[in-house]
Amino acid sequence: MYPTVWLKQLANKTKFIKRERKIKPEIIFWSLALGFCDRSQRTIAGFKRLYEKEANTSLSDSS
């Protein structure tokens, strides 16, 4: 539905991602689009946990 290449290009074009390191724009997109459908995870900490699960990585709180 939304190709990864297109999501990356859009993130760069809109300056959503200035430099890509641990944060992947396509994973943020799908985490926001599908992750907040569940009413139990409507917090920033819940979103962070969902992103870490989907990306198979860990983020510091400052990320």
C-alpha positions in Angstrom: 0.0 0.0 0.0 2.8 2.5 1.0 6.2 1.4 -0.4 9.2 1.8 1.9 11.1 3.8 -0.7 8.2 6.3 -1.0 7.9 6.7 2.8 11.7 7.4 3.0 11.6 9.9 0.2 8.6 11.7 1.8 10.3 11.8 5.2 13.4 13.4 3.6 11.3 15.8 1.4 9.3 17.0 4.4 12.4 17.2 6.7 10.8 14.7 9.1 14.1 12.9 9.2 17.2 15.0 9.1 19.6 12.1 9.5 18.7 8.5 9.6 20.2 6.5 12.3 18.1 4.3 14.6 14.8 5.9 13.7 13.3 4.5 10.6 10.5 6.6 9.0 8.6 3.6 7.6 8.5 2.0 11.0 7.3 5.2 12.6 4.6 5.5 10.0 3.3 2.0 10.5 3.6 2.2 14.3 1.5 5.4 14.3 -1.0 4.1 11.7 -1.6 0.7 13.2 -0.3 0.9 16.8 -2.7 3.5 18.2 -5.7 1.6 17.1 -5.3 -0.3 20.4 -6.7 1.9 23.1 -4.3 0.6 25.7 -1.2 2.1 24.1 -2.0 5.8 23.7 1.0 7.2 25.5 4.4 8.3 24.3 6.0 5.5 26.3 3.6 3.0 24.7 4.4 4.2 21.3 8.2 4.0 22.1 7.7 0.4 23.2 5.8 -0.5 20.1 8.4 1.1 17.9 11.2 -0.8 19.7 9.3 -4.0 19.2 8.6 -3.5 15.5 12.2 -2.2 14.8 13.8 -4.9 17.0 16.0 -2.2 18.6 16.1 -0.2 21.8 16.0 3.6 22.0 17.1 5.9 24.7 14.5 8.2 26.2 16.1 11.2 24.5 15.5 9.7 21.0 
